[in-house]
Amino acid sequence: MSSNIWLLITIALFVVLVVVIVKKIRPIWRKLLSILVILLLFFFSAFNFAVPMNPPLPASGPFGVRNEKAFYQHETKYPDMATEGQVREIPVSLWLPDVSDGVYPLIIFSHGSFGVADSNMSLFDELASHGYIVASLDHPYHSFTTTLSDGKSINIDIDFMQNVMRSQGAEDLEVLMEDFNKWKSIRVEDISFVMDSLLSDAKYKDRINSKQIILSGHSLGGTAALELGRTRSNELIGVVSLEAPFFGDIVGIDGDEFVFIDDEYPLPVLHFYSDALWGRMNEITTYEMNQRLIDAKSDKYVNVHIEGSGHIGLSELSLVSPILTNALDQGMNTTPVYEKIAKINEATLQFLEVITN
């Protein structure tokens, strides 16, 4: 049922609850039982209204889509981010064209600060249905929750969550730079390691076109993807970013502004922006490089404004809970979620068609 129907049911149950509470019903146990039953139904309908769990947008490509999981372990340079001892395990969710042969471009995706590997599932389904292999990472301690190969669950690190929230609008650039470099460094390590692992994994290496690898990510994940797009540009053909700053391009601080590298960004970039930043980036020092790519007016850099969306709304959390998403985005998500997803999917496919041909 739609969220509007659940809202009507919730309101109706609330009215009934008030009537039952006011009305004289004897014996008293019957009244209490009625109130309990109505309360249970009320909370059930309210939950379904708040968290409707809408399905992903159906894929439109010619291929069926197969889902798989892979787990890769290595000794991390960041011991506090290890999942056991000195070892860090990265769970990877894969979307593949459901065919027995063929070689396909690889897209590696990194979610936002508190996201999960399924954060943009409709996009992943769509890409796989058009002949791309998508590998989306869970980042232990940065993901809302992560399930490792042995079934162990790792929840988001609370200090990390609090520090990210506190960084919003922060004016101390030195502290912000220190924090952001720490957060993105583990992401860069994760993505780089998983890319190498997939290309050497006997199960996948013969299915991947190693000459056509694209990195992608949302927010913090996009920042890490953009940094690797510069440091490993000879192994990649492009980056798809959902509203992420080029933090890896910052080389210093001058007063109240970050100083960015002068070198041109080496790869084609498709960058999506929400109403939270579009038209404001020249006011925010963190996004100077983003504005530079917009001002370049080059076919190499494609910038798409998703109107009626907030920052979190560029993920697919709206499918799970539009109320929560809109609360986090301060009411910016006015465009229907499937319409936003369709626009992101279409623009991504168009960009990938250009850079892979």
C-alpha positions, 0 to 999 in steps of 0.5 A: 500500500502507498504511504498515503493510505497508511497515513489515512489508516493511522489517522483513523486508528488514532480517532478510534483510539480517542473514542474508545478511551473516552467511551464507557466500556464495561467490564474494564478489561474489555476496554483495556484490551480494546485500547491495547489492540488499537495501539498495536494497530496504530503503531504498526500503521504508523511504522508503515507510513514512516518506513514504507520500504518502497521497492527499487525502480525496475531496471530497463536494460536488456540483461537480467541482474544477478547479485553476489557477495564477496569479502576481501581481507588485508592488513590495514594501515589504520589499526583502529579500523581493523575488524580483527587484529590488524586485519580489515575485512571489506564486504562487497555487494555485486550486481552483474549482468546475468549472462554466462560470458562476456567482459564488462566495465567495472564500477566501484561505489563507495557510500556516504558517511552513514550509508550502506552498500545498497544505498543506491540499489536502483542505480546499480540494478539499472547499470548491471542491466545495461552491461556493467558490473557494479561493486558497492562496498560496505565500510566497517565503522563508517557503514550504518551496519556491516555484516562480515563473512563470519556473520559478525555485525559491526555498527557505525562508530559513534565518535565518527558519527558525532564528529561528522555531524559536528563538522557541518558548517565548521569554521576551524579549517585546520581541524576540519582538514585533519578530520576529513583526511582521516575519514577519507584515508580509510575509504581510499585504502578500501576502494583501492584494495577492493579494486586490486582484489577484484582484478585478481579474483579468479571468479571475476577477473575474466569478466571485468574489462580492466581497461574500463574501470569507473569509480563512484560514490556519494558524499565522503565516498565520492571524495575518496573516489575523486582522490583515487581518480587523480592518484590512479588516473592511468588505471581509470576512465572516469568518476561518477560523484554524488555531491562530494568535495575534492578534498584530496585536491587541497594542498593547504590553508590560506586564512579562511580558505582552502588552497587547491592544487592548480593541476587540471583534474585528469579524468572525465567526471559526472557530478550530481548536485542537490539543492543543498549546494547548487548555486552556492559552491562559490560561497563554500571554500570546501567546494572551490574545486567543484566550482572550478570544474563547473566554470570550465564549461568542458564536455569532460566535466558533466554537472547535473543539478537534481532539483527538488532534492537534498544531499541525503536525497541523492541516495535512495534512503527516500525509498526506505523512509521519505520522512526521515530523509526529508527531516535530514535534508530539512524539507528539500526533497520535493521531487518524487523519489522515483523521478529523481532516481530515473534522472540520475540513472539516465544521466549516468548511463549517458555519461558511461556510454560516452567514456566507454566507447 
